[in-house]
Amino acid sequence: MKIKLVGNDKNGWSIDADRYYNYLALKELKFQITDSFFEADIIFSVWYSYFEKLQHRFLKYFKFNKKIVAVVTNNISDNYTIFDKTKHIIDYWIYANFNQKDFLLENNISSQKIFYNPFYVDEKIFYPLLQNRIQLSNELSIDYNKIKDKFLFGSFQSDSLGADLRKPKWQKNPLMLIDILSKLDKTKYVLLLAGPRRHFIIKECQKNNIPYIFYGDEKYNSLYKDDFDKNNLDAKIINKLYNLIDCYIVTSSSEGGPKAIIEAALCNTSILSTNVGMAQEMLQQYCICENTTDFQNKIKILMQNTEMKNQIIRQNYLHVSKINNFEAYKQRISVIFETINNF
């Protein structure tokens, strides 16, 4: 069996990481990987939207003796047009969460042609560190006095549109985060922001007097210049930021992941999230929030009850680490491709 692996975003972001770890798993499993579409028995895309591109539509007619496999990377119900364009090309689908599974089944994709494999995060990069807050602040060149005795929230995902940095990405719903924090006691917390394209939320923090620290070069934000190449952080730095904060907040309206859910859990960091993507399958029920008020109430409890906070962190870590380790990920890939090959 020869496999042609395709799909990337060429930015070093999530899709590129997915491609790398799929390649690594396939290689360690001794599957034969080819660079040729013509030689391949299976064409495997780590990004199902890859087949939306006009230049790849030929595969619809080319695949008479080939099997085409693709990973659902987002909330597929938000992209029905893409699904409609690709469903006649893709033979087998890999989903990361049960909402994606339900969508596929509801749209007449056979249960025999769908496989579960949550997105993978490298547990050798994201893990608990031994340094305390003072030590981590020093390593990151963050003024410890600005976060001393503060509850530190984290948000490390892009929230501004690349096409118009003044506007939010609706999927990330940054205004919900602003709404949550604006109603909390602003003397007791700091929001730590990191990553590129944080223009929108930084302006909203300033407008609403929300105390924040941006880890990066903020001049691009004030000038509304794209900082993609300037503030895109190495994963090892992000790991330190997770270990520094008290609680990571996901307020997204639509996600395939997000991988932040796994990253935070692997770092033994508290996390609260809307019920999107993999949240329901990965996190303790307490960590799933229905609305702004629910977030605020749970945050207040976590700020006051360290024992409860640590218990939830431990439960998240134990659950996620059983699912998200490379051996388990590799085993799921092995079963998927052996099953497909035998169809």
Secondary structure, 3 states (H helix, E strand, C coil): CEEEEECCCCCCCHHHHHHHHHHHHHHHCCCEECCCCCCCCEEEECCHHHHHCHHHCCHHHHCCCCEEEEECCCCHHHHHHHHHHHCCCCCEEEECCHHHHHHHHHCCCCHHHEEECCCCCCCCCCCCCCCCHHHHHHHHCCCHHHCCCCEEEEECCCCECCCCCCCECCCCCHHHHHHHHHCCCCCCEEEEEECCCCHHHHHHHHHCCCCEEEECCCHHHHCCCCCCCCCCCCHHHHHHHHHHCCEEEECCCCCCCCHHHHHHHHCCCEEEEECCCCHHHHCCHHHEECCHHHHHHHHHHHHHCHHHHHHHHHHHHHHHHHHCCHHHHHHHHHHHHHHHHHC
